[in-house]
Amino acid sequence: MNDATDNLIEIRDLDYTRGRRQIFRGLNITIKRGQITAIMGPSGTGKTTLLSLITRQLRPDRGSIVVDGIDVSALNQKELYRFRRRFGMLFQNGALLTDLSVFENVAFPLREHTKLPNRLIRHIVLTKLHAVGLRGAADMMPSELSGGMARRIALARAMVMDPDILIYDEPFVGLDPISMGVIVRLVRQMNDALGISSILVSHDVQEIAAVADCSYLIADGKVAASGSPDELSNTSSEVVKQFMHGMADGPVAFHYAAPNYAEQLLGRDVE
């Protein structure tokens, strides 16, 4: 493949403002086809917002997002609906439907978007549940699942439509070490076995290093660094060093921008 066909998603000169706060300032990211691309950064840097922009839930103020040659901003409603079917999404909290069984949670996208017969739906759902190791939990309810099991069921649902692009929004949050290891392995296996492309939003540095082909670290509305996990670990950037090594002190402040503490606390000017 040449560089043009190898680029699945191209984000160029992206600006996005929410209220008075500018989230992105001239953001540039290229996501390669067939790879696992990680989007990292401190909390509040707009990682989840970026996913919403890619899937056109939000519109940028300036710049372009092109997915497989399609200018996302130019899509009409019908085209957008068809476009979104190319994505599978693993939400931050799993977002399982609490009144449906595990089987029906995974079957839901098939029942919503296709006219497949029940027999074929059953075959597909059981295949996906088997892939995440939970075929035996098909009749369970979400309230009966552990956190790790729920995340794996959500992954089965995310890939049930055989998407071209699989998005993971903080897939490792709240998992025990064993469940985390299982999810990391599944992310890699699903990407390679299905021949898809994956976008993984996370701030878990160790897990990203184990699974990502390329990582982007976002800070102050732009890409602070990009490259393989090893390249990011060896960077000279103080912002990247602080994030990658979990340093308390550095250019990324702990406190969100706020008025003078004493003035706000006492409600009067301080001499």
C-alpha positions, 0 to 999 in steps of 0.5 A: 500500500502507498501512504494515501491508501494506508491512511484510514483516518486523517484529521487535519488542522482541527479546532474545537471549542466547548463554551469558552474552553478551546479543546483542540487547536490545530490538531493533526492525527493520522490513523493507519489502516489495520493498526491499533492506534492509541489516543492518550493524554491527561484527564480533560484533554478531549480524548472522548470528545475526539471520538465524538468528532470522528463519528460526527456526533460533534462538528469541528469549528475548523479543519477536516476529518476524512475517514477512508476518503469520506469527508465526515462533515459533508455527510447528510443524515442518510449517509451519516447513518450508513457511515456509522455502521462501519464503527463498533464502539466499546463504551467507557462503562460498557453501557449494557442494557440492564433489562436484556440478557447477555444474549439479547444485548449482543443481538441488539445491533443485529435486530436493529440494523438487519433483517437476519432470521433468528437462527442466523442471529443466534449463530452470530451472537454465540460466535461472538460470545465464544470469541470473548470467552463468555458463551456460557453466560448467554442467559445471564443478566447484566446485574449478574456479571462482574466488571470484567465480564460486562466489559467483555460482553460489551466487546462482543456487542461492539464487534457483532456487526463486523465493523471496519473500525473498532473504538475503545473508550477507556477499556481498562478502567476499573478492571482487576489485573486478570480481567485487564490482561484478558481485555488487552489480549482480546484487543490485539487478537480481535484487531489481527484476526478480523483485519480491522483497525482499532482506536483505543482511548486510554491513560493506562500507559502499561497496557497501551505499551503492550497493545498499541502499534502507534500512540498519540499523546494530546496535551494543550489541544495539540499532539504533544508527541506521537510514535510507538510506545517505546519512542514515547517512553524515550522522548525528551518532551517534559510533558510526555515524560510527566505523563508516561512516568506518572510524575506528580510535578511537571508542566501538566498542572494538577489544579484546573484553572481557577480564580485566586484561591484566597479571594474565592474562599474568603469572598473578598480581595486579598491585600 
